[in-house]
Amino acid sequence: MKTAPISEELFQRAKNFIPGGVNSPVRAFRAVGGNPRFIKSAKGAYLFDEDGNRYMEFINSWGPMILGHAAEIVQEAVMQAIPNSLSFGAPTRKEIEIAELIISMVPSIEKVRMVNSGTEATMSAIRVARGYTGRDKMIKFEGCYHGHGDSFLIAAGSGAITLGVPDSPGVTKGVANDTLTAPYNNLQAVQTLVDANKGQVAAIILEPVAGNMGLVLPTQEFLQGLRDLCTKEGIVLIFDEVMTGFRLAPGGAQQLFGVTPDMTTLGKIIGGGMPVGAYGGKKEIMDCVAPAGPVYQAGTLSGNPIAMSAGMAMLNYLKDNPQVYTQLDETTERMITGMSNNMQQLGLNYMINKVGSMFTIFFTDQHVTDFDSAKTSNTALFGRYFNEMLQRGIYLAPSQYESLFVSTAITPELVDEYVQANYEALKAIQG
Ligand code: PLP
């Protein structure tokens, strides 16, 4: 039994000073019951909490830690950069080097601008798409999450749906009116929206593999159909690869599926655990950004030298070691096979979606292809499963509507441990 009295005490204290006791909503465990663990340190596959408990983990800082925690190559790059000062607010050689690196890896990017988070990346990309096309509206997909910018908090996934606020209060009607939504994987619905708003849609933005309603895969026809429609209608196609960038392949989902958007947003892995985001795309579009063009976007700490050093180390490693992706895929496949065998033994039929090192087990027997089918999941059952796994030392995302991330720190022995815990947890929550 893993008790956590110190974490509990810290949570009570945190709630006095921080809204809900956390600096990002899903960390609070509201959807699964219980109190969050307060983390003291992490190494490789493990998190260690303030109570001295150890957890094998599959959140990996919600994606960035693809090499596991405290990866030496990233740590060393940061250590080397620190003595030169933490920030200059003036250009550096490293910013050119990371731009060149990103452009060499991500098919759609010819020019790139660094920012400090995925949210900043998507907010900026939409502004640029609007400036470039002179149009106001955008289309997003139900259950996709693109950070907490106002115009994205319509039918939003991730923490917004977990906490029951997919359309957040505080977003004005004016802003909401410019966001049109369609079901994921439904090309016909997008065509209908475009036809009804002829010449007014600046951008279509999507997670090319959705990770924020749980993991939902696109069909090839859906991605290609969006590409063709955008080309025909002069709409900017934006792939939000904050989650999938550098995770599903060195060039992200666009490389995996062979569909190239006009713009791409990045975050998470690109900073190796530091607060970094980026947006980029065709030269013609990116040259609209100030000071090259009139669309304003700026940042005091953008291109921060420490963050760039961490990101460069991470990206260089992934570029030079493409076998990482095969290894991650094999590890994840073994986990999925183990879970499927467990379910067969227990007579259960929950759905598992998987691509590369991302997966979600949905507590439903329906195939999950969009937000509506994701919502057929039994979230109460998921909450019980989450806590059973936590008790067995496995730390999962505390929401049904998230993808899990596998890191290279997960060894075959750890896969076996995970599969055993999965069997026991599934068994425990039956009946
Ligand atoms: N876009 C996607 C696809 C994401 O998954 C996220 C965060 O989870 C964001 C954007 C927002 O990024 P950040 O939390 O760094 O602002």
Boltz pocket constraint, residues with backbone or C-beta under 6 A from the ligand:
constraints:
  - pocket:
      binder: B
      contacts: [[A, 62], [A, 116], [A, 117], [A, 118], [A, 119], [A, 120], [A, 122], [A, 145], [A, 146], [A, 147], [A, 148], [A, 158], [A, 207], [A, 211], [A, 212], [A, 240], [A, 241], [A, 242], [A, 243], [A, 267], [A, 268], [A, 276], [A, 277]]
      max_distance: 6.0
